[in-house]
Amino acid sequence: MYYWMRQPRYYTHPDFVPGYLYGQTYYNTHAPVCPFAFDEVIALLRDNLARHDHKDLNVFYQLLGCPPIDYAYRVGFILGWLAAVIDHGKVPIYPAITRAV
């Protein structure tokens, strides 16, 4: 899954850094009081990294007359947001595993 994120075309792309910085800024502006639930983080990752959703969003932007957002920006945003979550100690909490199945 993470193979695509390691490709230089994303993190060396000129839109990656602004996305990364905005992801951190967004987190700092909307920081929660308590840690995120694991499901919340998974939903955010799923909603922001799905390629087909990204293409649909850009079609919508074009209909509104807005410029499209590059996928590298979205990858940068989500990684910046996730780094801020981890840095501020708001990592996901989830039920402890009490036994192996």
Summary of the structure (lengths in Angstrom):
residues: 101
radius of gyration: 15.5
end to end distance: 25.3
largest distance: 53.9
contacts: 250
relative contact order: 0.24
helix: 65%
strand: 2%
